[in-house]
Amino acid sequence: MLKTLDLYDLSRTLAGSYLSGFAYPWEALGGIKEMIETLGPTLGEEYTQTAPNVWIHKTAVVAPTAYVGGPCIIGANTEVRHCAFIRGSALVGAGCVVGNSVELKNVILFDNVQVPHYNYVGDSILGYKAHMGAGSLTSNVKSDKTLVVVKDGREQIPTGLKKFGAMLGDFVEVGCNSVLNPGTVVGRHTNIYPTSCVRGVIPAHSIYKTGGIVVPKAEEGE
């Protein structure tokens, strides 16, 4: 479940072709800036270039107090709310919400992602319809500054990255005030309880409960 195609429906982002070239999604983090700079000029008349390397869809709504740094793409019908801080290297999909006081840096947000209240999302990829509750954030650097390792039980996968936040699969729900530690990977359709401290690999179709207990979701009808 760690592979790019296990986590994401690549038809739900302008970065689909780019991401398809990587077995593991975190391998794409180092090239997001260049990908946006290459993709932006090809977007056509539906997008307005508002600043160097910043392309915003004409149906997107960006609050006057928001900061949008390049390179950046903001998709159709997306709302960027007051005091959002997009530092750059951010591809924000269609139908997204980037809320008040949210900070984005070196990220891909698939279509219909919501990061609506006081979130920090850095060096991360959020899948289709992923949602981060108020105050939840990605921690993208280890306290000892060593390289991030993805830990899946006894398996450990070196990433070679000093900065790596979280990979959230499609439809992931993260509860309020949760912290996703460096190298966190959350499978599709998984829910994270509020105020959780999450690390490692969390399987798809699971519930991450208080105290780090992980249980499978009940099948419909059970």
Protein Blocks (a to p, Z undefined) as FASTA:
>chain_A
ZZmklmpcfklcfklmmmmmpfblklmmmmmmmmmmmmmmmnojmbccfbghiacdfkbc
cdfkbccdddddddehiacdehiacfbjpacdehiacdehiacehiaddehiacfbopac
ehiaddehiacdehiacdfbdfklpacdddehjbccdehiabdcbdcdehiacdehiacd
ehiacdehiacdehiacehjddehiacdehhiacddddehZZ
